[in-house]
Amino acid sequence: MGKKASKATKKFATSGKLKKTIQARHKAQDIKKKIERRRGNKDKGKQKATNKDDDGEEGDKRPKGAKRMTVDSFLSGDFMDESDQDDDLGRENEEDDELDEGEVEDDVDSDDNASFASVDELDQEGQNHLLELSKLAEKDPEFFKYLQENDKELLEFDPDGLPDTALSEDEDEDENMEEEEEKVPVLTKQHLRSWQKPLLQQHSLRALRKLLIAFRSAAHMNEDGQVLAWSIDSSSVYSKLVNTALRYPPIVLEHHIPYKTLPNGKFKPPTQTPKFKALQKLILSHFHNITHILLQLTDEDMLRLALSESAKLIPYIISSRKSVKTYLKVKCLEIWSSAADGIRITAFLSIRRLAASADESILDTILKSTYLTLIRSSKSTSTYTLPSINLMKNSASDVFCVDHAAAYQHAFGYIRQLAIHLRNSMKVKTKEAYKNVYNWQFAHCVDFWCIVLGRACDANAEAAAGRESDLRPLVYPLVQVSLGAIKLVPNTRSNPFHLQILRSLCNLSSHTRTYIPISPYLIPILTASLQPSSKPKSSTLKPLDLETHIRIPQQYLKTRIMIEGIIEETSYLLTEWLASETVHGSIGFPELVVPVVVFLRKAIKTSSSTNSKSKGKSKPTVAMGSKEQASLKTLIERIEESAKWVDQKRSNVKFSPSKLGEVENWERDFSQKVATESPLGKYLKVQREKRERRKKLIDKAREGKDEILDQD
């Protein structure tokens, strides 16, 4: 009969910790085995027999088929959570799985230990790079400034006095692991300094490997089931380690395996040299650790540093589709859509760096993922979220302008999707069907594609390139979809949505120099506001912000504050459209504005005659909207003055209207004077400054600062 187990032993076995302890010991024994194998490379005679004996002993102790993990296997990237592929964006690209078969991290035939043994063998250069150190201020001034502030001694380092501690420390650490397997050494700043010197002075790959192993310990702290090489018990050491592990590797890798940047701004990954093949697994592991730690960082400066430095490693991991997908979809896009504005910009720069790859399939994934993330983030819009959504739209449009031919397929499909939504709503004609169009996502989609086409098909950019953009054929269908959406529900309560769409079209027209008939949709809104069906109700409500509404709230209906807001916004959009180079720069501007002036005068006259009626009084009552009528009269005067100004400029023209080439040349030269010399252009400038000044005051008032709003 065996010895009876103690009470403490039974309690430990039933607590569930026994399995983890056994696994940890197995992993520690693997570390010991790796140490002995490394020493066996130095002395293949005697040590080889020792390793063989140890292997036999280990085989007797471990159960057959047990899963083992060494420190080197940590660097293979196997710790990455495979569930990341199950997100909704990952399921949309099932074809990407087929591309993973030839990747480095999936090469099951490679030997991890042999691979990482070669990393140390690469570090035989042992040369001082003082010349490159002197050029560090020019190559990377930001990193050089960081060293001056935090590690000035490294810049003053004497390479001749470098001791061999950096090379012998690895053996000392291995001996400590061998003697005390269960005791994890504590990382100190002295360890970091001993690694920093050979990294900076000699670009040591051995020191790089030790630094990245320590960084993995920082990335996976306090995680169950992890066997770490170091323990970190100081926040200052943790911060120093993360900063060092983020800043130094790009410098070392650029020295050993430089990559090529093409004239068009794109890059090609390094060639598959023996050194790159030996380092690739190490680089992938480090990149995975950075990806893992991104969402754990709470300090904005540290998060910004992690994003910016990880972008420098992209050329080295671009061949790993799995790493790219995880980094893009799970980390960068999540941060880009939810973090503070400064962090969003840094995250987008990382996305932009990915888009600079010469691999077109990666760009396709970025375009699709970026657009879908933007749409998901724009389901609801308020005063507080609108700036962030606008930032996302402007930054995402930059990615779509990287390669116009590649962006065409995506833009065509998504604009067609908007047209299908509109067609279905027009057929069904129900309240629920109308909501499929009259929502924030549809409005932001139209605005986003107007921004994309406005940037890609900009008239000045096309003239400089000497050819039209591949995206220009999409301008017409986008305009048709937008105008069709305005006609879908032409009632007063939907005017904010109409103004949102018209504002986007006005921006598209001014950039692409494409004439879009916007006035026929603005004049009816002005006419209906100047001639209300009933007397406007007085209200103490605050002014309605039409940029953050797509439908007028119930409490604002038929109120004076609502009518004044719609008239002001519509008048400004009409002014902006008329003063654009597309309309005002046309040689036929005097004829184009005739219908506009006629309708505006008729609307003002009808409104004045209606409001001047009084019941039993000889004198007319105060006209409703007299302030708005006065502003419209001023607008009409500026339009007529500009029409006379254009007529005077074209009076000296000697070519006929049939000479289209000469007409275009005249308009190209004339349109440059519109914004600064025309009466309507000067009027628009004053109105724009007034709106910007009022918006700043409103923003300050929203933040709690005491400000008096200008009422003029």
VENCOR-V326531 format. One record per residue. N is the residue number from 0. OMEGA is omega in whole degrees, -180 to 180 (999 if undefined). D_FIRST is the distance of its C-alpha to the first C-alpha in Angstrom with 2 decimals. Layout:
n: (N	N)
omega: (OMEGA	OMEGA)
d_first: (D_FIRST	D_FIRST)
//
This chain:
n: (0	1	2	3	4	5	6	7	8	9	10	11	12	13	14	15	16	17	18	19	20	21	22	23	24	25	26	27	28	29	30	31	32	33	34	35	36	37	38	39	40	41	42	43	44	45	46	47	48	49	50	51	52	53	54	55	56	57	58	59	60	61	62	63	64	65	66	67	68	69	70	71	72	73	74	75	76	77	78	79	80	81	82	83	84	85	86	87	88	89	90	91	92	93	94	95	96	97	98	99	100	101	102	103	104	105	106	107	108	109	110	111	112	113	114	115	116	117	118	119	120	121	122	123	124	125	126	127	128	129	130	131	132	133	134	135	136	137	138	139	140	141	142	143	144	145	146	147	148	149	150	151	152	153	154	155	156	157	158	159	160	161	162	163	164	165	166	167	168	169	170	171	172	173	174	175	176	177	178	179	180	181	182	183	184	185	186	187	188	189	190	191	192	193	194	195	196	197	198	199	200	201	202	203	204	205	206	207	208	209	210	211	212	213	214	215	216	217	218	219	220	221	222	223	224	225	226	227	228	229	230	231	232	233	234	235	236	237	238	239	240	241	242	243	244	245	246	247	248	249	250	251	252	253	254	255	256	257	258	259	260	261	262	263	264	265	266	267	268	269	270	271	272	273	274	275	276	277	278	279	280	281	282	283	284	285	286	287	288	289	290	291	292	293	294	295	296	297	298	299	300	301	302	303	304	305	306	307	308	309	310	311	312	313	314	315	316	317	318	319	320	321	322	323	324	325	326	327	328	329	330	331	332	333	334	335	336	337	338	339	340	341	342	343	344	345	346	347	348	349	350	351	352	353	354	355	356	357	358	359	360	361	362	363	364	365	366	367	368	369	370	371	372	373	374	375	376	377	378	379	380	381	382	383	384	385	386	387	388	389	390	391	392	393	394	395	396	397	398	399	400	401	402	403	404	405	406	407	408	409	410	411	412	413	414	415	416	417	418	419	420	421	422	423	424	425	426	427	428	429	430	431	432	433	434	435	436	437	438	439	440	441	442	443	444	445	446	447	448	449	450	451	452	453	454	455	456	457	458	459	460	461	462	463	464	465	466	467	468	469	470	471	472	473	474	475	476	477	478	479	480	481	482	483	484	485	486	487	488	489	490	491	492	493	494	495	496	497	498	499	500	501	502	503	504	505	506	507	508	509	510	511	512	513	514	515	516	517	518	519	520	521	522	523	524	525	526	527	528	529	530	531	532	533	534	535	536	537	538	539	540	541	542	543	544	545	546	547	548	549	550	551	552	553	554	555	556	557	558	559	560	561	562	563	564	565	566	567	568	569	570	571	572	573	574	575	576	577	578	579	580	581	582	583	584	585	586	587	588	589	590	591	592	593	594	595	596	597	598	599	600	601	602	603	604	605	606	607	608	609	610	611	612	613	614	615	616	617	618	619	620	621	622	623	624	625	626	627	628	629	630	631	632	633	634	635	636	637	638	639	640	641	642	643	644	645	646	647	648	649	650	651	652	653	654	655	656	657	658	659	660	661	662	663	664	665	666	667	668	669	670	671	672	673	674	675	676	677	678	679	680	681	682	683	684	685	686	687	688	689	690	691	692	693	694	695	696	697	698	699	700	701	702	703	704	705	706	707	708	709	710	711)
omega: (-177	-179	-178	-180	-179	179	180	179	178	-180	179	-178	-179	-177	-179	-178	-177	-178	180	-180	178	179	180	179	177	179	178	177	175	176	178	179	179	179	-179	178	179	178	178	177	-179	-179	-170	-178	-175	-177	180	178	179	179	-180	179	-179	180	179	178	-180	-180	179	-175	-174	175	-178	178	180	-179	-178	178	178	176	179	180	173	-175	180	179	-178	-178	-178	-178	-178	-179	180	-178	-175	180	-174	178	-179	-179	-177	-178	-178	-178	-179	-179	-179	-177	-177	-170	-176	-175	-174	-175	179	-179	-174	-177	-177	180	-177	-176	179	-179	-177	171	180	177	178	180	178	-173	-179	-175	174	-175	176	-178	-178	179	178	178	179	179	-177	-180	179	-177	-176	-177	180	178	178	177	178	179	178	-177	-172	-177	-177	-178	178	179	179	-174	177	-176	-179	-179	-179	178	-179	-177	-179	-179	-178	-177	180	179	179	179	180	179	178	178	-177	-178	-178	-175	-174	-180	-179	-179	-179	180	180	178	178	176	-178	179	-180	177	-176	-176	177	177	-176	-174	-174	-174	-174	177	178	177	178	-180	-180	179	-177	174	177	179	176	177	178	-178	-175	177	174	177	-179	176	-180	174	-173	-178	-177	169	-176	-177	-179	179	179	177	178	180	180	179	-179	178	-179	-178	178	-173	-170	-176	178	179	-178	-178	179	178	-174	-177	180	177	-174	175	-176	180	-179	178	179	-178	174	179	179	178	-175	175	177	-180	180	179	180	-177	-170	180	177	180	179	179	179	179	177	179	177	178	-179	-174	-174	-176	177	-177	179	179	-175	180	179	179	178	178	-180	-180	-177	-179	177	178	179	-180	-175	179	-177	-177	-173	180	179	-177	-180	179	-180	-179	-179	-179	-177	-168	-174	-172	-173	-179	178	178	-179	-176	-174	-174	176	-173	-180	178	178	-178	179	178	179	178	175	176	179	178	176	-178	180	178	178	179	-176	-180	177	178	177	178	-179	-179	-179	-177	-180	-179	-179	177	178	-178	179	-178	-175	179	178	-176	177	179	-176	-178	-177	179	180	178	177	177	179	180	-179	180	179	179	179	178	-180	179	178	-180	-175	-179	179	-179	-177	-177	180	-179	179	-179	-177	175	176	178	176	180	178	176	-179	-180	179	179	179	180	-175	177	174	-179	179	179	178	-180	177	178	-176	177	-175	-178	178	-179	180	176	178	180	-180	-179	172	178	-179	-179	177	179	-177	-176	179	-174	-180	180	179	178	178	180	180	179	178	178	177	-178	-176	178	-179	-179	-177	179	178	178	179	178	-178	180	176	178	178	-178	-173	180	-176	178	-174	-176	179	-179	177	177	178	-180	176	-179	-179	177	178	180	177	177	179	-179	-176	-177	-176	-176	178	-179	177	-177	-178	-176	178	179	178	-178	178	178	178	-179	180	-180	179	-179	-179	-179	179	-178	-179	180	174	-177	177	180	177	-180	-178	178	-175	179	-179	177	171	178	-178	177	-176	-175	-180	-175	176	176	-179	-178	178	-178	179	180	-179	179	-179	-178	-179	179	180	179	178	178	-179	180	-179	-177	-180	-180	-180	-177	-176	180	179	179	179	-178	180	179	-179	-173	-179	179	-179	-179	-179	-179	180	179	180	180	179	-179	179	180	-180	-179	179	-177	-178	179	178	-179	176	-180	180	-179	180	176	179	-175	177	178	180	178	180	178	179	179	178	177	177	178	179	179	-179	178	-179	178	179	178	177	-179	178	-180	179	-179	-176	-178	-179	-179	-178	180	-179	179	-180	178	-173	179	180	176	180	178	179	-179	180	179	-176	-175	179	-179	-173	-173	-173	-173	-176	177	-180	177	177	178	179	180	179	-180	180	178	179	179	179	179	179	179	177	178	178	178	178	178	179	180	177	180	-179	179	176	-178	176	-175	-179	999)
d_first: (0.00	3.77	6.76	8.54	11.77	14.95	17.77	20.02	17.75	17.56	21.30	22.07	20.30	22.20	25.44	26.18	26.56	23.49	25.40	28.46	26.70	25.20	28.68	30.32	28.24	29.08	32.69	32.65	31.31	34.19	36.53	35.29	35.81	39.29	40.14	39.27	41.25	44.22	44.17	43.94	47.32	48.87	47.60	46.87	46.21	43.49	41.94	41.72	39.30	37.25	37.11	36.03	33.07	32.10	32.46	30.04	27.41	28.06	27.75	24.22	23.19	25.12	24.62	27.46	30.45	29.56	32.79	33.80	36.70	38.39	41.11	43.63	42.39	43.11	46.71	46.87	47.37	44.36	43.54	46.70	46.20	47.15	48.06	51.28	52.72	52.46	55.12	58.40	60.28	57.81	58.07	61.80	61.60	59.29	61.22	59.86	56.48	58.17	59.30	55.81	55.02	56.69	55.49	53.87	50.72	50.02	50.26	46.81	47.79	48.32	45.84	45.35	44.45	47.38	49.64	48.94	49.03	52.62	53.38	52.99	55.04	57.84	58.12	59.91	63.33	63.05	66.63	68.22	69.73	72.19	74.81	72.61	71.64	75.33	75.74	72.84	75.26	77.25	74.41	72.25	74.12	71.63	68.73	70.99	71.86	68.19	67.59	70.61	69.31	65.60	65.17	68.53	67.03	66.00	69.65	70.63	67.84	68.84	67.21	68.04	65.95	62.85	59.85	57.09	54.55	54.73	53.66	51.14	49.53	47.63	45.92	45.19	43.62	41.51	40.30	39.44	37.41	35.65	34.81	33.87	32.80	31.84	35.04	38.10	41.39	44.09	47.37	50.49	54.19	54.25	52.10	54.56	57.56	56.18	55.87	59.19	61.28	60.36	60.45	63.96	65.40	63.82	62.44	59.13	56.76	53.85	54.52	54.97	51.51	49.91	52.02	51.03	47.30	47.83	49.89	47.11	44.95	47.79	48.18	44.52	43.76	41.49	40.41	36.86	35.13	37.59	36.76	39.91	41.23	42.91	42.70	46.01	46.37	50.18	52.61	55.27	53.04	52.11	55.81	56.74	54.08	55.19	58.85	58.27	56.15	58.83	61.92	61.08	59.64	62.91	64.83	62.57	62.41	66.16	66.62	64.33	64.81	67.98	68.92	72.39	74.35	77.02	80.55	79.88	77.12	74.22	71.72	70.04	66.48	66.12	66.42	63.30	63.38	60.38	60.05	60.07	57.50	55.18	55.73	55.76	52.06	52.10	55.10	53.58	50.46	52.65	54.80	51.83	50.64	54.14	54.19	50.86	52.09	55.52	54.65	52.55	55.50	57.45	60.00	63.08	64.05	60.62	60.57	64.08	63.09	60.07	62.31	65.13	63.03	60.90	64.20	64.92	61.85	62.94	64.79	61.60	59.42	62.11	60.87	57.57	58.47	55.12	55.56	59.15	58.32	55.58	57.77	60.82	59.68	56.68	57.87	61.60	62.93	60.78	62.02	65.56	65.68	64.11	64.43	67.36	70.52	70.06	66.55	67.84	70.43	67.94	65.62	68.62	69.56	66.15	66.87	70.31	68.82	66.74	69.93	71.60	69.46	71.37	68.89	70.74	67.66	66.22	69.50	69.39	65.94	67.19	70.33	68.54	65.74	68.19	70.50	67.79	66.32	69.82	70.45	67.19	68.08	71.57	70.84	72.18	74.68	75.76	77.66	74.47	72.94	76.18	76.39	72.89	73.69	76.94	75.09	72.74	75.71	77.64	74.72	73.60	77.19	77.03	74.24	76.32	79.20	77.29	78.09	80.65	80.18	76.42	76.97	79.58	77.13	75.02	78.09	79.74	76.71	76.18	79.91	80.05	77.17	79.31	82.19	80.07	79.02	82.70	83.87	81.36	82.45	86.10	85.51	83.45	85.38	83.00	81.77	78.24	79.59	81.68	78.60	77.24	80.10	80.94	77.74	76.69	74.83	77.96	80.15	77.89	77.63	81.42	81.72	79.09	80.83	84.16	82.71	81.31	84.55	86.60	84.86	84.65	88.20	89.85	93.47	93.60	90.39	91.67	95.00	93.29	91.16	94.18	92.45	91.16	87.50	85.49	84.65	88.27	88.53	86.02	88.38	90.45	87.63	85.99	89.32	89.83	86.41	87.05	90.49	89.27	86.62	89.39	91.45	88.57	88.87	92.17	92.06	92.35	88.81	87.51	89.80	87.04	85.27	88.60	89.24	85.79	86.61	90.16	88.97	86.71	89.57	91.91	89.52	89.23	93.01	93.74	91.37	92.10	95.84	95.54	97.91	95.98	98.18	96.50	99.60	99.95	96.59	97.27	100.78	99.79	97.17	99.85	102.40	100.08	99.19	102.83	103.84	101.23	101.70	101.64	102.22	99.24	97.28	96.96	93.46	91.67	88.82	87.97	89.24	87.32	85.45	86.20	83.86	80.79	81.93	82.49	83.77	85.93	84.12	85.67	86.90	88.90	90.85	94.64	94.42	96.72	93.84	92.51	95.91	96.61	93.26	93.76	97.35	96.37	93.50	95.54	98.55	96.45	94.93	98.41	99.71	96.85	97.48	101.25	100.96	98.55	99.83	99.34	101.84	104.01	104.14	105.65	109.33	109.68	108.25	111.52	111.42	107.66	107.92	110.87	108.79	106.48	109.39	111.09	108.05	107.27	110.87	110.95	107.71	108.96	112.34	110.89	108.52	111.32	113.68	111.02	110.02	113.62	114.46	114.90	115.58	118.98	119.06	121.57	119.21	116.07	112.68	110.29	108.93	105.24	103.58	106.66	104.48	102.85	106.26	107.54	104.65	105.30	108.99	108.10	105.89	108.77	111.12	108.75	108.35	112.11	112.59	110.06	111.77	115.07	113.39	112.03	115.41	117.09	114.69	115.21	118.98	119.44	117.41	119.53	117.19	116.95	113.83	113.48	112.59	108.89	108.01	110.46	109.30	105.70	106.78	108.84	106.00	103.53	105.80	106.84	103.35	102.49	105.16	104.13	101.50	103.67	107.28	107.44	108.08	105.15	102.81	103.77	103.33	99.82	98.90	99.96	98.04	94.90	95.02	95.51	92.48	90.28	91.48	90.77	87.31	86.44	87.68	85.60	82.48	83.14	83.73	80.46	78.65	80.16	82.99	86.42	88.75	92.00	92.32	95.57	97.27	99.80)
//
